[in-house]
Amino acid sequence: MESPSQGRVAIDIKGTVKKHAKIVKELLPAHAISGCDTVGAYHGIGKGTVVKMLKAGHKLSAIEDVDSSHEEVMRQATKFISA
């Protein structure tokens, strides 16, 4: 995705989704556990690092599944943050 300030007036949402199709479902949980404006962020883990980890295959599927056990969510989140 390129900055709109570089001559673009709009971001191609469909193109962005297509480009990142393998990690789309895990972006929201990754953002929630890695830090955002209202949650304290972990030192040294920025948005770029999180996206690289997702692209490398680190999964957060238990967090998005409402039927997952608390233990599974904690295991997966701890593994993600530890990586």
LINUR-V198577 format. One record per pair of residues at least 4 apart in sequence whose ideal C-beta (glycine too) atoms are under 6 Angstrom apart, sorted by sequence separation. I is the first residue (numbers start at 1). J is the second residue. D is the distance in whole Angstrom. If there is no record, write none. Layout:
BEGIN
((I | J | D) (I | J | D))
END
This chain:
BEGIN
((2 | 6 | 6) (4 | 8 | 5) (20 | 24 | 6) (26 | 30 | 6) (30 | 34 | 6) (35 | 39 | 5) (45 | 49 | 5) (68 | 72 | 5) (74 | 78 | 6) (78 | 82 | 6) (31 | 36 | 6) (53 | 58 | 5) (68 | 73 | 5) (35 | 41 | 3) (62 | 68 | 4) (35 | 42 | 6) (1 | 11 | 6) (62 | 72 | 4) (63 | 73 | 5) (34 | 45 | 5) (62 | 73 | 5) (62 | 76 | 4) (1 | 16 | 5) (34 | 50 | 5) (60 | 76 | 6) (30 | 50 | 5) (60 | 80 | 6) (58 | 80 | 5) (30 | 54 | 6) (58 | 83 | 6) (26 | 54 | 5) (30 | 60 | 6) (53 | 83 | 6) (23 | 54 | 4) (29 | 60 | 4) (26 | 60 | 4) (29 | 63 | 4) (29 | 64 | 6) (33 | 77 | 5))
END
